[in-house]
Amino acid sequence: MIPRYSREKMAMLWSDEFKYDIWLKIEIAACEAQSKLGNIPKASLKKIKEKAKINIPRIQEIEEKTKHDIIAFLTSLEELVGEDSRYIHLGMTSSDVLDTTLAAQMSMALCIIMSEMKRLADVLKQQALKYKHTICIGRSHGIHAEPTTFGLKMALWYEECKRNINRFYNIFREVSVGKISGAVGTYEHISPEVEKYVCQKMYLTPASISTQIVQRDAHANFISTVAIAGSLLEKIAIELRHLQRTEVLEAEEYFSQGQKGSSAMPHKRNPISAENISGQVRLLRSYTIAAMENNALWHERDISHSSVERIIMPDATVTFDYILNRTIELVENLMVYPENMKKNLDITQGLYASQKVLLALINKGLKRQVAYELVQESAMKTWNKKIPFKDTLLKNKAIMQHFTKKEIETFFSFDEIFEKVDYIFDRCEIKG
């Protein structure tokens, strides 16, 4: 089963309860900073901290009338705090609260994502080591090319996973930025010291410059980074979907006891997890367009971006976290069939060795195109007449004047591949 804790924690970040809780923390922190500056009496600050509470039904009731979420929130606090509520939100604008809250939510979402990405990296590394020397056919254009190992597939994904983790670390610094600078970002009615204090409390950095909002290029980068990481999950899913095809069956999703594949065909074992991952990554990519279009707003701010963000931020992070966990489960429990890999490797009856023969002929002194045509002549006989490639080589007099039978046999060895696999694993720092 996919761990529920991660999914529930990610969804919680975008809940009304969590959002209002951050709003209140920001307002209280701003009051604390204002009190330190002498703008709010200590007694008033004490009452604000004691009486200010979240009442979601009341906030929603007020918002029905005001059509403004922050005003509804502040009005509900006024009802609870009383006269001292006049000090709440002093010199601030709505986006001071909204953008600082969004920054906190994005940074917390990234903490969850980075933790889960490290889990995926660990699983890929383990599988890479397990199948390091499990030989299988490599394919280009979907056609058999040359041998590789199943471990190299995993190592490739592991290396890309590490790059995605680095991208998330970089974007973490970029989006962990808040602002408490007033209606157009000029601090006309509030001290920059309030912003510093609030951001420190929220584990954020103050924006170097803002308008009424933090600029949305960082938010676009955040969504794009999620989508890029999603493309790795799709890459894994598509490869495993291909490998699970009946006529290939080199690997297969784990099929649990009692699981059903089809309402009509009892024999079916479908790659449903991989297909689900492939489908949901399409959503992630679509969100990047909306996120980029959010960056260009009217003057110091309009609100065309906010309605978009209320959808794409929760959806992108929850969706990504869900398919990330599903990918971890898919890779960790993957059923691998080396015997089918060997069987598929032999389908072309040794044609995977064609380049070895080509290069050996070149080393014997033949021109490349001459050598190519000689090898292709034998290869086409294997294709067309289903004769083992080794046999067509042995019967090709033009080729055999350059080789002994023993030399021909060495072309079908995997020793050189295994040597290079060790080199690649060392370069990727995959040890175990």
Secondary structure, 3 states (H helix, E strand, C coil): CCCHHHHHHHHHHCCHHHHHHHHHHHHHHHHHHHHHCCCCCHHHHHHHHHHCCCCHHHHHHHHHHHCCHHHHHHHHHHHHHHHHHHHCCCCCCHHHHHHHHHHHHHHHHHHHHHHHHHHHHHHHHHHHHHCCCCEEEEEECCEEEEEEEHHHHHHHHHHHHHHHHHHHHHHHHHHCEECCCCCCCCCCCCCHHHHHHHHHHCCCEECCCCCCCCCCHHHHHHHHHHHHHHHHHHHHHHHHHHHHCCCCCCEECCCCCCCCCCCCCCCCCCCHHHHHHHHHHHHHHHHHHHHHHCCCCCCCCCCHHHHHHHHHHHHHHHHHHHHHHHHHHHHHCCEECHHHHHHHHCCCCCHHHHHHHHHHHHHCCCCHHHHHHHHHHHHHHHHHHCCCHHHHHHCCHHHHCCCCHHHHHHCCCCHHHHHHHHHHHHHCCCCC
